Amino acid sequence: MYLLISIILSIILGFILMMLGPIFGGIAAFGIVVGCIFRGLYLLNSIHKRLTDPDEKIDKLLKNMQ
């Protein structure tokens, strides 16, 4: 359902950008694409930080096993 809504909104956004003309529509489309890329990089960075942070419980468990 979320995918269908995203597709419909993208189609509507595409029509709006085509009506704005090539200059303003191109700038807006570029801003949308770059914004999505930056948001994706931010999310990947946050996932990376969560996965690489040492967990205290695991460290304590490993110390107790030795």
C-alpha distances in whole Angstrom, upper triangle without the diagonal:
4,5,5,6,9,10,11,12,14,16,17,18,20,22,23,24,26,28,29,31,32,33,31,28,29,30,26,24,27,26,22,23,25,24,21,23,25,22,22,25,26,23,25,28,27,26,29,31,29,30,33,35,37,36,40,39,39,42,44,43,44,47,48,48,50
4,5,5,6,9,10,11,12,14,15,16,18,20,21,22,24,26,27,29,30,31,29,25,26,27,23,22,24,23,19,19,22,20,17,20,22,19,18,22,22,19,21,24,23,22,26,28,26,27,31,32,35,34,37,37,37,40,42,41,42,45,46,46,49
4,5,5,6,9,10,10,12,14,15,16,19,20,21,22,25,26,28,28,29,27,24,24,25,22,20,22,22,18,18,21,19,16,19,21,18,17,21,22,20,21,24,24,23,26,28,27,28,31,33,35,35,38,38,38,41,43,42,43,46,47,47,49
4,5,5,6,9,10,11,13,14,15,17,19,20,21,23,25,27,27,29,27,24,25,26,23,21,23,23,19,20,23,21,19,21,24,21,21,24,25,23,25,28,27,27,30,32,31,31,35,36,39,39,42,42,41,44,47,46,47,50,51,50,53
4,5,5,6,9,10,11,12,14,16,17,18,20,21,23,25,26,27,25,22,23,24,21,19,22,21,17,18,21,20,17,20,22,20,20,24,24,22,24,27,27,26,29,31,30,31,35,36,39,38,42,42,41,44,46,46,47,50,51,51,53
4,6,5,6,9,10,10,12,14,15,16,18,20,21,23,23,25,23,19,20,21,18,16,18,18,14,15,18,16,14,17,19,17,17,20,21,19,21,24,24,24,27,29,28,29,32,34,37,37,40,40,40,43,45,45,45,48,50,50,52
4,6,5,6,9,10,10,13,14,15,17,19,20,22,22,24,22,19,20,21,18,16,18,19,15,15,19,18,15,18,21,19,19,22,23,22,24,27,27,26,29,31,31,32,35,36,40,40,43,43,43,45,48,47,48,51,52,52,54
4,5,5,6,9,10,11,13,14,16,17,19,21,22,24,22,18,20,21,18,16,20,20,16,17,21,20,18,21,23,21,21,25,26,25,26,30,29,29,32,34,34,35,38,39,42,42,46,46,45,48,50,50,51,54,55,55,57
4,5,5,6,9,10,11,12,14,15,17,19,20,22,19,16,18,19,15,14,17,17,13,15,18,17,15,18,20,19,19,23,23,22,25,27,27,28,30,32,32,33,36,37,41,41,44,44,44,47,49,49,50,53,54,54,56
4,5,5,6,9,10,10,12,14,15,17,18,19,17,14,15,16,13,11,14,14,11,12,16,15,13,16,19,17,18,21,22,22,23,26,27,27,29,31,32,33,35,37,40,41,44,45,44,47,49,49,50,52,54,54,56
4,5,5,6,9,10,11,13,15,16,17,19,18,14,16,18,15,13,16,17,14,15,19,18,17,20,22,21,21,25,26,25,27,30,30,30,33,35,35,36,39,41,44,44,48,48,48,50,53,52,53,56,57,57,59
4,5,5,6,9,10,11,13,15,17,19,16,13,16,17,14,13,17,17,14,16,19,19,18,21,23,22,23,26,27,26,28,31,31,32,34,36,36,38,40,42,45,45,49,49,49,51,54,54,54,57,59,59,61
4,5,5,6,9,10,11,13,14,16,13,10,12,13,10,9,13,13,10,13,16,15,15,18,20,19,20,23,24,24,26,28,29,30,32,34,34,36,38,39,43,44,47,48,47,50,52,52,53,56,57,57,59
4,5,5,6,9,10,11,12,14,13,9,11,13,11,9,12,14,11,13,16,16,16,18,21,20,21,24,25,25,27,30,30,31,33,35,36,37,39,41,44,45,49,49,49,51,54,54,54,57,59,59,60
4,5,5,6,9,11,12,15,13,10,12,15,13,12,15,16,15,16,19,20,19,22,24,24,25,28,29,29,31,33,34,35,37,39,39,41,43,44,48,49,52,53,52,55,57,57,58,61,62,62,64
4,5,5,6,9,11,13,11,8,11,13,10,10,14,15,13,16,18,18,18,21,23,23,24,27,28,28,30,33,33,34,36,38,39,40,42,44,47,48,51,52,52,54,57,57,58,60,62,62,64
4,5,5,7,8,10,8,5,8,10,7,7,11,12,11,13,16,16,17,19,21,21,23,25,26,27,29,31,32,33,35,37,38,39,41,42,46,47,50,51,51,53,56,56,56,59,61,61,63
4,6,6,7,10,9,6,9,12,11,10,13,15,14,16,18,19,20,22,24,24,26,28,29,30,32,34,35,36,38,40,41,42,44,46,49,50,53,55,54,56,59,59,59,62,64,64,65
4,6,9,11,10,8,11,13,12,12,16,17,16,18,21,21,22,25,26,27,28,30,32,32,34,36,37,38,40,42,43,44,46,48,51,52,56,57,57,58,61,61,62,64,66,66,68
4,7,8,6,5,9,10,9,11,14,14,15,17,19,20,21,23,25,25,27,29,30,31,33,35,36,37,39,40,42,43,45,46,50,51,54,56,55,57,60,60,61,63,65,66,67
4,6,6,5,8,10,10,11,14,15,16,18,19,21,22,24,25,26,28,30,31,32,34,36,37,38,40,42,43,44,46,48,51,53,56,57,57,58,61,62,62,64,67,67,68
4,6,5,6,8,10,10,12,14,15,16,18,19,21,22,24,25,26,28,30,31,32,34,36,37,38,40,42,43,44,46,50,51,54,56,55,57,60,60,60,63,65,65,66
4,6,5,6,9,10,11,12,14,16,16,18,20,21,22,24,26,27,28,30,32,33,35,36,37,39,41,42,43,45,49,50,53,55,55,56,59,60,60,62,64,64,66
4,5,5,6,9,10,11,12,14,15,16,18,20,21,22,24,26,27,29,30,31,33,35,36,37,39,41,42,43,47,48,52,53,53,54,57,58,58,60,63,63,64
4,5,5,6,8,10,10,12,14,15,17,18,20,21,23,24,26,27,29,30,32,33,35,36,38,39,41,42,46,47,50,52,51,53,56,56,57,59,61,61,63
4,5,5,6,8,10,11,12,14,15,16,18,20,21,22,24,26,27,28,30,32,33,35,36,37,39,41,44,46,49,51,50,51,55,55,55,57,60,60,61
4,6,5,6,9,10,11,12,14,15,16,18,20,21,22,24,26,27,28,30,31,33,35,36,37,39,42,44,47,49,49,50,53,54,54,56,58,58,60
4,5,5,6,9,10,10,12,14,15,16,18,20,21,22,24,26,27,29,30,32,33,35,36,37,41,42,46,47,47,48,51,52,52,54,57,57,58
4,5,5,6,9,10,11,12,14,15,17,19,20,21,23,24,26,27,29,30,32,33,35,36,40,41,45,46,46,47,50,51,51,53,55,55,57
4,5,5,6,8,10,11,12,14,15,17,18,20,21,22,24,26,27,29,30,32,33,35,38,40,43,45,44,46,49,49,49,51,54,54,55
4,6,5,6,9,10,10,12,14,15,16,18,20,21,22,24,25,27,29,30,31,33,37,38,41,43,43,44,47,48,48,50,52,53,54
4,6,5,6,9,10,10,12,14,15,16,18,20,21,23,24,26,27,29,30,32,35,37,40,41,41,43,45,46,46,49,51,51,52
4,5,5,6,9,10,11,12,14,15,17,18,20,21,23,24,26,27,29,30,34,35,39,40,40,41,44,45,45,47,49,49,51
4,5,5,6,9,10,11,12,14,15,16,18,20,21,23,24,26,27,29,32,34,37,39,38,40,43,43,43,45,48,48,49
4,5,5,6,9,10,10,12,14,15,17,18,20,21,23,24,26,27,31,32,35,37,37,38,41,42,42,44,46,47,48
4,5,5,6,9,10,11,12,14,15,16,18,20,21,23,24,26,30,31,34,35,35,37,39,40,40,43,45,45,46
4,5,5,6,9,10,11,12,14,15,16,18,20,21,22,24,28,30,33,34,34,35,38,39,39,41,43,43,44
4,5,5,6,9,10,10,12,14,15,16,18,20,21,22,26,28,31,33,32,34,37,37,37,40,42,42,43
4,5,5,6,9,10,11,12,14,15,17,18,20,21,25,26,29,31,31,32,35,36,36,38,40,41,42
4,5,5,6,9,10,11,12,14,15,17,18,20,24,25,28,30,29,31,34,34,34,37,39,39,40
4,5,5,6,9,10,10,12,14,15,16,18,22,24,27,29,28,29,32,33,33,35,37,37,39
4,5,5,6,9,10,11,13,14,15,17,20,22,25,27,27,28,31,32,32,34,36,37,38
4,5,5,6,9,10,11,12,14,16,19,20,24,25,25,26,29,30,30,32,34,35,36
4,5,5,6,9,10,11,12,14,18,19,23,24,23,25,28,28,28,31,33,33,34
4,5,5,6,9,10,11,12,16,18,21,23,22,23,26,27,27,29,32,32,33
4,5,5,6,9,10,11,14,16,19,21,20,22,24,25,26,28,30,31,32
4,5,5,6,9,10,13,14,18,19,18,20,23,23,24,26,28,28,30
4,5,5,6,9,12,14,17,19,18,19,22,23,22,25,27,27,28
4,6,5,6,10,12,15,17,16,17,20,21,21,23,26,26,27
4,6,6,9,10,13,14,14,16,18,19,19,22,24,24,26
4,6,8,9,13,14,13,14,17,18,18,20,22,22,24
4,6,9,12,14,12,13,17,17,17,19,21,22,22
4,6,9,12,11,11,14,16,16,17,20,21,22
4,6,9,8,7,11,12,12,13,16,17,18
4,6,5,6,9,10,11,13,15,16,17
4,5,5,6,9,10,11,12,14,16
4,5,5,6,9,10,11,12,15
4,5,5,6,9,10,11,13
4,5,5,6,9,10,11
4,5,5,6,9,10
4,5,5,6,9
4,5,5,7
4,5,5
4,6
4
